[in-house]
Amino acid sequence: MNLTFSRPGRAQPLLVAVGECMIELRNTGSASMTRAYGGDTLNTAVYLARLGQSPSQTPTHYQVGYATAIGSEDPYSDEMLAAWTAEHLDTRFVNRPPNRLPGMYTITVDEQGERQFHYWRQNSPARDYFNEGPSLLEQGLAEVDVLYLSGISLAILPPEGRQRLFKAMAALRAQGGKVVFDNNYRPRLWASVQEAQAAYAQAYACADVALITLNDEQAVWAEDGEGASEAQILARVQALSNAGCAEVVVKRGAEPTLLFLNGQAPLAIPTQRVPKVVDTTAAGDSFAAGYVSARLKEKAPHEAVLSGNLLASVVIQHPGAIIPLTAMSSGL
């Protein structure tokens, strides 16, 4: 089966990413910090929008929207929305409830480019996106061609909201749309690993494309405090591919990326080596953008893996989740 990411009659497919964006405070090595914003699916949405633009910076190949909730009375939420608009993101799915503030996190990076995060997100309005009546996403689902979400998108939602999102995923597929699920896993966001396992199983059952980071998947399926082996995870992935998830990608750091198509044996595709890793923030998020953008442009899955690896290799050579547009390679 060859996946088509747009439905007949659409001039440009619309992809909507679901998740949370937070205020980012980055340690500069002294008593000061720099402020930005970020969130895994937001990072992917921004890179997707950039990759879908023409040289004149207007969307040409597809449209990208973001579904979330932010504040309505604080300058930081206003700044986020203005930045998303400047990046050509469709903001019609952004809810802005009163008397709420966006979440926040701090980040420090060691000499190897590895990160440490601390979060203040317990009262983030994104958690309540599906809590009231029909959400903006549910109301506009008929206009969506592709839904993109991550394990964090699931983790921040209460159980009832999570089930609403699963229903939206199933409804989108029933009307001919596609679902892309990235397994991004943060154990602290889940009440238990068993809750995460149940949610991930349900997400994979609704996905047409699964983007899997091996280390995260090992942690999800850990038993007795020990992560699952690579062989166990690859057996799970093969079963997922055999069961009908058309495209499954397994990212293994610097090791070759594995691509499973329609139950076939995996294809190993080399990663892009870089002279120095500056910051691994958004490595997986940018890979997802490179992969999905290539597929939206009707490139083959193996070409999409190369595109994902290339973009990730560029991003990890710069500080921050969202690097300047000028830093992005012209070859992307």
N, C-alpha and C positions, 0 to 999 in steps of 0.2 A: 504494500500500500504506500503510495506517495502522497504525503500530506500536502494539502493546499490550505494556505492560511487566510485566504479571502473568499468570501462567498460571491456567487454570481450577481452581477449588477452593481457591485461596489467599485467606485472609482479608486478609492484608497482604503485598504483595510484599517480598522481601528483596533489597536491593542490597548488594553487598560490594565495597569499594574495596581495591585491592591496591597496596602500596608500602612506603615507609619513613618513619618519624618520627624526628626527631633533636632533640637538645638545641639550643636557640637562645640565643645570647648576642648581645645587641643593644647596640651602642655608644651611650652616652648623651651623648657629646660631651666626656667627661672621662676620667679613668683608670678609671672604673667601668663595669660593664655590667649589664644586667638579664637575667634568665634566664627563658626560656619553652620552648616546644617547637613543632615544625612540620615540615611535609613536604607536598608538593603534593597528593597524594591524601588525606592525613589532613585537610588543611584543607578539601578538598571534602566529605569524609565528615562532618566536624563541622557545616559549614553545611547539608548535606543533612539531617542529623538534626534540627537546629533548625527548618528549614523544614517538616519533617514532623510537628511537634508541635502539639498543641492549646494553647489559652491556659493550660491547667493544666500544660503542659510534659510531657505524656505522648505517646508516639508514637501517631498515629492513622491517617495515610495510608499509611505504609510503614515498614519497619525498615531500619536501616543497620548493616552490619558492617564491620570492618576486618581485613584479612589482612596480617600482617607478622610480624617477629621482633624482640624487644627483650631486654634483659638480665633475669636472674632474681635477682641478688644485689646490685643497686645501688639506692639510693633514687630515682634519676632515672627508672628504668624503672617502679618502683612508682608514682611520681607520675604518669607518663604514663597508666598503666592506670587509676588512680583517676579521672583527669580524663576519660578516654574513657567510663568508666562513668557519670560524672556528666552527660556529654553524651548519654546514652542510646545509645551505640554498643554493638553486639553484639561481644563480645571473644572469642567461641569460636574464632575463626580466628587468634588471636595466639599464636605460639610463643615460649617463653621458655627457650632453651638455657642450660646452666650456663657459667660462666666467660666471659661475653661482656658487652660494654658497648655501649650505643647510640651511633650516630654523633653528630657535633656540627658546628655551623656558627656563624660570626659574620656579622653583618650591619651595614652602615652605610648610611645614607640621606642623599642630598644635598638641597639646597634645593628641587629640582624633584620630589622624591619618588622618584627613581630609586635603585636599590639596588646594593650591591656585596657579594658573598658570598665567604667563605673556608670550606672544608670540611675536616673530619677524619672521613672515613667509610669508609676503606679496609677496616677490619675490622668493619664493621657487621654484626650477625647477620642483618639483612634480606636481605643478599646471598646467604645460604645457605638461604633459606626452602624452596627446592625441591631442596636437595642430597642429603638423606637419603632415607628411604622416602617413601610418600605423604604429602604435606603436609596440614595441617588443612583447607586450602581444597579440595584434591582429594578428601579423604575426605568433605567435607560439600557437594560440588557439587550434589547432588540437591536440596538445600534452597534453592539460590540462584536468584533470578529474573533479576537484572541484575548483570553484572560491570563495574566501572569501573576503568580503568587509564590510565596516561600513558606518554609516552616515557621518563620517568625511571624508572617501574616496570620497563620493559624494560632500561634502561641499567645499572641497578645489579646485574642478574643476570648470572652467567656464561652462556656460550652454552647449556650443557645445561639450566640452570634456565629460561632464556628459552624454550627449546623445550617444556619442561614447561608453562609458562604458556600458550603458543600452543595446545597440545593441550587444556588446560582450557577455553580460549575456544571452541575448535571443539566440544568435548563439550557445553558449556553450550548453544550454539546448536542442536546436534542434539537436545537434550532440550526445546527450546522456549523457552530463555532468551534474553536479549539482552546484547550487548556494546557498551559505550561506550568509545571511545578518544580521549584528549586528547593532542595531539601535543607537549606540553611537552618542549622540547629543550635539553639542556645538553651542548655539544660535548665538554667535558673528561671526561665520563663514558664516552665511546665510544673504542674503539681506533682507529677511522677513520671518516670520513664514509661510506665505502662500507658498513661494517658497520651503521651507523645506517640507511642507505637500505634495505638488505635487511630489517632488522627492521621498519621502518615499513611497507614494502610488505606484509609478512606480517601485521602488525597490522591494516592497513586491510582486508585480504582477509577478516579474521575479525570486522569491526566492523559493527554495525547503525547506529550513530551515531558520527560523527567530529566532534570539536570542534577546530578548527584555528586556531592563532594564525599570522597571515600571516608575521610576521617569523621565527618559528621554522621554518616550512615552507620559506621562502626559504633559510635557513641549511642545512637538511637536504639540499636538492637543489642546493647550491652546486657550481659547477664552476670549476676553475682559480682557486680562491680568491675568486671573486665569487658573491654570492648570486643565486639565480634571480630573474627579474623577476616582478612581480605578475601580468602577463599569462600567463606560463608556469605559475605556481602555480594560477591560476584555471582554466587549461586542464586541469591535472592533476586539480583538484577536480571539474570537470565530468565528466571521464572516470571518476573514482571514483564519482560519483553515478550515471552511466549504467550502471556495472558492477554496481550493486545495493546500495550503501550507502544506506539509505533516507533518512537525514537527515545532511546535512553543513553545518556552520556554520563560517564564516570570520570570525574576529575581526580587525579592522584598527585597533586603538587607538581614537581618537576618531572615526574615519570610520565610516559606516554598516556594520553587520554584515550579511554576506551569508548567505542561507539557501538551500540547494539541496535539493530534495525529489524523490526518485525520478526523477532525470535531467532534471528541468525546469529552465528558465532561473532564475537566482538572483533572490531577492527581497531588496531592500535595506531594512534596518530600522535606524532611527536609534538612536544610543547616548544615554546620559544624560549631559548636561554637568554639571560640578560647579564650584563657585566656586574651590576650591583643592585640588590633589592633594597629600595629605600623605605617602602611602606606597603605592607600587604593588604591594607584596608581596601575593600571593594574589589579584590582580585576575582572572587567568584561572581560578584555582581556584574562586573564588566565583561567577564567571560559570557555570562548569560546574555548580555546585550549584543555582543558580537555574534553569538550563535543565532539568536532569534532574529536579529536584523538580516543576517544572511539568508535565513529561511524565508523571511517575508519578501526578500528580493528574488526568491525562487532559485537560490543556489542549493546544490546538493548537500545532504547532511555532513559528509566528510569535509566539504569546503567550509561549512558553517563552523565545524570544530576548529579548523585552522584560523578562521576569523575571530572566534572567541579567544583562542590562545594568543593571537597577535595583540588584540586589544588589552587583554590582561597583562601581557608583558610590558606594554607601554605604561599602564596605570601604576604598576608596582614600582616603577622607577621615579615616581613623583609622590610627594607627601599629600595626604588627604584622600577622602573618598571620591570626590569629584574634582578631577584635575582640570586646569584651564583648557579651554577649547583649543588654544594655540599650541598646547602640548601634545595634542592628539596627532598621531602619524597621518600624513597625507595618503599613505597606502591603505588606510582602513576603509 
